[in-house]
């Protein structure tokens, strides 16, 4: 891995960023980190930019000065090894907060660095329960974590799909492993049976060993803990093998990207996604219109949470009446923010309170809502 390709772009001084801040302005640097070249993240980054552009147009004032938000956007390539130098760069640049990282592994790997510096961290798409397990006061999740979602999915599969024999395949990442651990525990609690569990490489496209074991175990449902690029290839592999087994995916499976990559898979697939269906959100139409004016690709559900991650951070600055990171962190612990995806408030560990999830079903090549899972 050639970190030298990345590092020269990073180590600028905070003074270099401050050159356009006027006497009556307060520059607010915000770190943003994600795999910038991935189609999965493009609409999310666009949504973050939209939120801060809107904040700058609102001319928010604190202490008599107008806040000017400036983003330091860096590509962590979804890799903890790249995330660490980026985190050090953000800390040296004296960012007020970090919207990132994207993947659970990098987010978790650098959470301690941000915590030691007292900088609040709000990932856009991190759902691993491991992220909030360490009890760090500076971390906040705008999506429900897998310790909740996987258990609710397990109950749905056992009771609603009436699965008798469940095979679990996970991608070996922090996200996939934590999801699988929670899911298996949830199946047992719901009275179901897991007949096999396999960990694969997050880079592989060869699912044959795992599928062989699932077939040997006579599984009637396969649950995959991993991202959409692999869930689509897994679905294609199952189709080629003519497996009459239901597939349940996670990690952005219920998207157009899945349909494009799955190549002919028309049905027998379900997917768990965080949040409620977008067309049930009061602010969705306005958000969609604003995004369409600046972004031409698919607006994934991650974009909605990215927008909320940025906006809850901005709201916390206003609540604190300060751009001191420690004051902003304290405000985030007390906040109850009405966001695009719903009410955002956090427990003592930074996990989202009362998260919602939606089960989607693929039929005749189209995704439709099967069931919304949320506590009353």
Secondary structure as a PSIPRED ss2 file (coil, helix, strand):
# PSIPRED VFORMAT (PSIPRED V4.0)

   1 X C   1.000  0.000  0.000
   2 X C   1.000  0.000  0.000
   3 X C   1.000  0.000  0.000
   4 X H   0.000  1.000  0.000
   5 X H   0.000  1.000  0.000
   6 X H   0.000  1.000  0.000
   7 X H   0.000  1.000  0.000
   8 X C   1.000  0.000  0.000
   9 X C   1.000  0.000  0.000
  10 X C   1.000  0.000  0.000
  11 X C   1.000  0.000  0.000
  12 X C   1.000  0.000  0.000
  13 X C   1.000  0.000  0.000
  14 X H   0.000  1.000  0.000
  15 X H   0.000  1.000  0.000
  16 X H   0.000  1.000  0.000
  17 X H   0.000  1.000  0.000
  18 X C   1.000  0.000  0.000
  19 X C   1.000  0.000  0.000
  20 X C   1.000  0.000  0.000
  21 X C   1.000  0.000  0.000
  22 X C   1.000  0.000  0.000
  23 X C   1.000  0.000  0.000
  24 X C   1.000  0.000  0.000
  25 X E   0.000  0.000  1.000
  26 X E   0.000  0.000  1.000
  27 X E   0.000  0.000  1.000
  28 X E   0.000  0.000  1.000
  29 X E   0.000  0.000  1.000
  30 X E   0.000  0.000  1.000
  31 X E   0.000  0.000  1.000
  32 X E   0.000  0.000  1.000
  33 X E   0.000  0.000  1.000
  34 X E   0.000  0.000  1.000
  35 X C   1.000  0.000  0.000
  36 X C   1.000  0.000  0.000
  37 X C   1.000  0.000  0.000
  38 X C   1.000  0.000  0.000
  39 X C   1.000  0.000  0.000
  40 X C   1.000  0.000  0.000
  41 X C   1.000  0.000  0.000
  42 X H   0.000  1.000  0.000
  43 X H   0.000  1.000  0.000
  44 X H   0.000  1.000  0.000
  45 X H   0.000  1.000  0.000
  46 X H   0.000  1.000  0.000
  47 X H   0.000  1.000  0.000
  48 X H   0.000  1.000  0.000
  49 X H   0.000  1.000  0.000
  50 X H   0.000  1.000  0.000
  51 X H   0.000  1.000  0.000
  52 X H   0.000  1.000  0.000
  53 X H   0.000  1.000  0.000
  54 X H   0.000  1.000  0.000
  55 X H   0.000  1.000  0.000
  56 X H   0.000  1.000  0.000
  57 X H   0.000  1.000  0.000
  58 X H   0.000  1.000  0.000
  59 X C   1.000  0.000  0.000
  60 X C   1.000  0.000  0.000
  61 X E   0.000  0.000  1.000
  62 X E   0.000  0.000  1.000
  63 X C   1.000  0.000  0.000
  64 X C   1.000  0.000  0.000
  65 X E   0.000  0.000  1.000
  66 X E   0.000  0.000  1.000
  67 X E   0.000  0.000  1.000
  68 X E   0.000  0.000  1.000
  69 X E   0.000  0.000  1.000
  70 X E   0.000  0.000  1.000
  71 X E   0.000  0.000  1.000
  72 X E   0.000  0.000  1.000
  73 X E   0.000  0.000  1.000
  74 X E   0.000  0.000  1.000
  75 X E   0.000  0.000  1.000
  76 X C   1.000  0.000  0.000
  77 X C   1.000  0.000  0.000
  78 X C   1.000  0.000  0.000
  79 X C   1.000  0.000  0.000
  80 X H   0.000  1.000  0.000
  81 X H   0.000  1.000  0.000
  82 X H   0.000  1.000  0.000
  83 X H   0.000  1.000  0.000
  84 X H   0.000  1.000  0.000
  85 X H   0.000  1.000  0.000
  86 X H   0.000  1.000  0.000
  87 X H   0.000  1.000  0.000
  88 X H   0.000  1.000  0.000
  89 X H   0.000  1.000  0.000
  90 X H   0.000  1.000  0.000
  91 X H   0.000  1.000  0.000
  92 X H   0.000  1.000  0.000
  93 X C   1.000  0.000  0.000
  94 X C   1.000  0.000  0.000
  95 X C   1.000  0.000  0.000
  96 X C   1.000  0.000  0.000
  97 X E   0.000  0.000  1.000
  98 X E   0.000  0.000  1.000
  99 X E   0.000  0.000  1.000
 100 X C   1.000  0.000  0.000
 101 X C   1.000  0.000  0.000
 102 X C   1.000  0.000  0.000
 103 X C   1.000  0.000  0.000
 104 X H   0.000  1.000  0.000
 105 X H   0.000  1.000  0.000
 106 X H   0.000  1.000  0.000
 107 X H   0.000  1.000  0.000
 108 X H   0.000  1.000  0.000
 109 X H   0.000  1.000  0.000
 110 X H   0.000  1.000  0.000
 111 X H   0.000  1.000  0.000
 112 X H   0.000  1.000  0.000
 113 X H   0.000  1.000  0.000
 114 X H   0.000  1.000  0.000
 115 X H   0.000  1.000  0.000
 116 X H   0.000  1.000  0.000
 117 X H   0.000  1.000  0.000
 118 X C   1.000  0.000  0.000
 119 X C   1.000  0.000  0.000
 120 X E   0.000  0.000  1.000
 121 X E   0.000  0.000  1.000
 122 X E   0.000  0.000  1.000
 123 X E   0.000  0.000  1.000
 124 X C   1.000  0.000  0.000
 125 X C   1.000  0.000  0.000
 126 X C   1.000  0.000  0.000
 127 X C   1.000  0.000  0.000
 128 X C   1.000  0.000  0.000
 129 X H   0.000  1.000  0.000
 130 X H   0.000  1.000  0.000
 131 X H   0.000  1.000  0.000
 132 X H   0.000  1.000  0.000
 133 X C   1.000  0.000  0.000
 134 X C   1.000  0.000  0.000
 135 X C   1.000  0.000  0.000
 136 X C   1.000  0.000  0.000
 137 X C   1.000  0.000  0.000
 138 X C   1.000  0.000  0.000
 139 X E   0.000  0.000  1.000
 140 X E   0.000  0.000  1.000
 141 X E   0.000  0.000  1.000
 142 X C   1.000  0.000  0.000
 143 X C   1.000  0.000  0.000
 144 X C   1.000  0.000  0.000
 145 X C   1.000  0.000  0.000
 146 X H   0.000  1.000  0.000
 147 X H   0.000  1.000  0.000
 148 X H   0.000  1.000  0.000
 149 X H   0.000  1.000  0.000
 150 X H   0.000  1.000  0.000
 151 X H   0.000  1.000  0.000
 152 X H   0.000  1.000  0.000
 153 X H   0.000  1.000  0.000
 154 X H   0.000  1.000  0.000
 155 X H   0.000  1.000  0.000
 156 X H   0.000  1.000  0.000
 157 X H   0.000  1.000  0.000
 158 X H   0.000  1.000  0.000
 159 X H   0.000  1.000  0.000
 160 X H   0.000  1.000  0.000
 161 X C   1.000  0.000  0.000
 162 X C   1.000  0.000  0.000
 163 X C   1.000  0.000  0.000
 164 X C   1.000  0.000  0.000
 165 X C   1.000  0.000  0.000
 166 X E   0.000  0.000  1.000
 167 X E   0.000  0.000  1.000
 168 X E   0.000  0.000  1.000
 169 X E   0.000  0.000  1.000
 170 X E   0.000  0.000  1.000
 171 X C   1.000  0.000  0.000
 172 X C   1.000  0.000  0.000
 173 X C   1.000  0.000  0.000
 174 X H   0.000  1.000  0.000
 175 X H   0.000  1.000  0.000
 176 X H   0.000  1.000  0.000
 177 X H   0.000  1.000  0.000
 178 X H   0.000  1.000  0.000
 179 X H   0.000  1.000  0.000
 180 X H   0.000  1.000  0.000
 181 X H   0.000  1.000  0.000
 182 X H   0.000  1.000  0.000
 183 X H   0.000  1.000  0.000
 184 X H   0.000  1.000  0.000
 185 X H   0.000  1.000  0.000
 186 X H   0.000  1.000  0.000
 187 X H   0.000  1.000  0.000
 188 X H   0.000  1.000  0.000
 189 X H   0.000  1.000  0.000
 190 X C   1.000  0.000  0.000
 191 X C   1.000  0.000  0.000
 192 X C   1.000  0.000  0.000
 193 X C   1.000  0.000  0.000
 194 X E   0.000  0.000  1.000
 195 X E   0.000  0.000  1.000
 196 X E   0.000  0.000  1.000
 197 X E   0.000  0.000  1.000
 198 X E   0.000  0.000  1.000
 199 X E   0.000  0.000  1.000
 200 X C   1.000  0.000  0.000
 201 X C   1.000  0.000  0.000
 202 X C   1.000  0.000  0.000
 203 X C   1.000  0.000  0.000
 204 X C   1.000  0.000  0.000
 205 X C   1.000  0.000  0.000
 206 X C   1.000  0.000  0.000
 207 X C   1.000  0.000  0.000
 208 X H   0.000  1.000  0.000
 209 X H   0.000  1.000  0.000
 210 X H   0.000  1.000  0.000
 211 X H   0.000  1.000  0.000
 212 X H   0.000  1.000  0.000
 213 X H   0.000  1.000  0.000
 214 X H   0.000  1.000  0.000
 215 X H   0.000  1.000  0.000
 216 X H   0.000  1.000  0.000
 217 X C   1.000  0.000  0.000
 218 X C   1.000  0.000  0.000
 219 X C   1.000  0.000  0.000
 220 X C   1.000  0.000  0.000
 221 X E   0.000  0.000  1.000
 222 X E   0.000  0.000  1.000
 223 X E   0.000  0.000  1.000
 224 X E   0.000  0.000  1.000
 225 X E   0.000  0.000  1.000
 226 X C   1.000  0.000  0.000
 227 X C   1.000  0.000  0.000
 228 X H   0.000  1.000  0.000
 229 X H   0.000  1.000  0.000
 230 X H   0.000  1.000  0.000
 231 X H   0.000  1.000  0.000
 232 X H   0.000  1.000  0.000
 233 X H   0.000  1.000  0.000
 234 X H   0.000  1.000  0.000
 235 X H   0.000  1.000  0.000
 236 X H   0.000  1.000  0.000
 237 X H   0.000  1.000  0.000
 238 X H   0.000  1.000  0.000
 239 X H   0.000  1.000  0.000
 240 X H   0.000  1.000  0.000
 241 X C   1.000  0.000  0.000
 242 X C   1.000  0.000  0.000
 243 X C   1.000  0.000  0.000
 244 X C   1.000  0.000  0.000
 245 X C   1.000  0.000  0.000
 246 X E   0.000  0.000  1.000
 247 X E   0.000  0.000  1.000
 248 X E   0.000  0.000  1.000
 249 X E   0.000  0.000  1.000
 250 X C   1.000  0.000  0.000
 251 X C   1.000  0.000  0.000
 252 X C   1.000  0.000  0.000
 253 X C   1.000  0.000  0.000
 254 X C   1.000  0.000  0.000
 255 X C   1.000  0.000  0.000
 256 X H   0.000  1.000  0.000
 257 X H   0.000  1.000  0.000
 258 X H   0.000  1.000  0.000
 259 X H   0.000  1.000  0.000
 260 X H   0.000  1.000  0.000
 261 X H   0.000  1.000  0.000
 262 X H   0.000  1.000  0.000
 263 X C   1.000  0.000  0.000
 264 X C   1.000  0.000  0.000
 265 X C   1.000  0.000  0.000
 266 X C   1.000  0.000  0.000
 267 X C   1.000  0.000  0.000
 268 X C   1.000  0.000  0.000
 269 X E   0.000  0.000  1.000
 270 X E   0.000  0.000  1.000
 271 X E   0.000  0.000  1.000
 272 X E   0.000  0.000  1.000
 273 X E   0.000  0.000  1.000
 274 X E   0.000  0.000  1.000
 275 X C   1.000  0.000  0.000
 276 X C   1.000  0.000  0.000
 277 X C   1.000  0.000  0.000
 278 X H   0.000  1.000  0.000
 279 X H   0.000  1.000  0.000
 280 X H   0.000  1.000  0.000
 281 X C   1.000  0.000  0.000
 282 X C   1.000  0.000  0.000
 283 X C   1.000  0.000  0.000
 284 X H   0.000  1.000  0.000
 285 X H   0.000  1.000  0.000
 286 X H   0.000  1.000  0.000
 287 X H   0.000  1.000  0.000
 288 X H   0.000  1.000  0.000
 289 X H   0.000  1.000  0.000
 290 X H   0.000  1.000  0.000
 291 X H   0.000  1.000  0.000
 292 X H   0.000  1.000  0.000
 293 X C   1.000  0.000  0.000
 294 X C   1.000  0.000  0.000
 295 X C   1.000  0.000  0.000
 296 X C   1.000  0.000  0.000
 297 X C   1.000  0.000  0.000
 298 X C   1.000  0.000  0.000
 299 X C   1.000  0.000  0.000
 300 X C   1.000  0.000  0.000
 301 X H   0.000  1.000  0.000
 302 X H   0.000  1.000  0.000
 303 X H   0.000  1.000  0.000
 304 X H   0.000  1.000  0.000
 305 X H   0.000  1.000  0.000
 306 X H   0.000  1.000  0.000
 307 X H   0.000  1.000  0.000
 308 X H   0.000  1.000  0.000
 309 X H   0.000  1.000  0.000
 310 X H   0.000  1.000  0.000
 311 X H   0.000  1.000  0.000
 312 X H   0.000  1.000  0.000
 313 X H   0.000  1.000  0.000
 314 X H   0.000  1.000  0.000
 315 X H   0.000  1.000  0.000
 316 X H   0.000  1.000  0.000
 317 X H   0.000  1.000  0.000
 318 X H   0.000  1.000  0.000
 319 X H   0.000  1.000  0.000
 320 X H   0.000  1.000  0.000
 321 X C   1.000  0.000  0.000
 322 X C   1.000  0.000  0.000
 323 X C   1.000  0.000  0.000
 324 X C   1.000  0.000  0.000
 325 X H   0.000  1.000  0.000
 326 X H   0.000  1.000  0.000
 327 X H   0.000  1.000  0.000
 328 X H   0.000  1.000  0.000
 329 X H   0.000  1.000  0.000
 330 X H   0.000  1.000  0.000
 331 X H   0.000  1.000  0.000
 332 X H   0.000  1.000  0.000
 333 X H   0.000  1.000  0.000
 334 X H   0.000  1.000  0.000
 335 X C   1.000  0.000  0.000
 336 X C   1.000  0.000  0.000
 337 X E   0.000  0.000  1.000
 338 X E   0.000  0.000  1.000
 339 X C   1.000  0.000  0.000
 340 X C   1.000  0.000  0.000
 341 X C   1.000  0.000  0.000
 342 X C   1.000  0.000  0.000
 343 X E   0.000  0.000  1.000
 344 X E   0.000  0.000  1.000
 345 X C   1.000  0.000  0.000
 346 X E   0.000  0.000  1.000
 347 X C   1.000  0.000  0.000
 348 X C   1.000  0.000  0.000
 349 X C   1.000  0.000  0.000
 350 X C   1.000  0.000  0.000
 351 X C   1.000  0.000  0.000
 352 X E   0.000  0.000  1.000
 353 X C   1.000  0.000  0.000
 354 X C   1.000  0.000  0.000
 355 X C   1.000  0.000  0.000
 356 X C   1.000  0.000  0.000
 357 X E   0.000  0.000  1.000
 358 X E   0.000  0.000  1.000
 359 X E   0.000  0.000  1.000
 360 X E   0.000  0.000  1.000
 361 X E   0.000  0.000  1.000
 362 X E   0.000  0.000  1.000
 363 X E   0.000  0.000  1.000
 364 X C   1.000  0.000  0.000
 365 X C   1.000  0.000  0.000
 366 X E   0.000  0.000  1.000
 367 X E   0.000  0.000  1.000
 368 X E   0.000  0.000  1.000
 369 X E   0.000  0.000  1.000
 370 X E   0.000  0.000  1.000
 371 X E   0.000  0.000  1.000
 372 X E   0.000  0.000  1.000
 373 X E   0.000  0.000  1.000
 374 X C   1.000  0.000  0.000
 375 X C   1.000  0.000  0.000
 376 X C   1.000  0.000  0.000
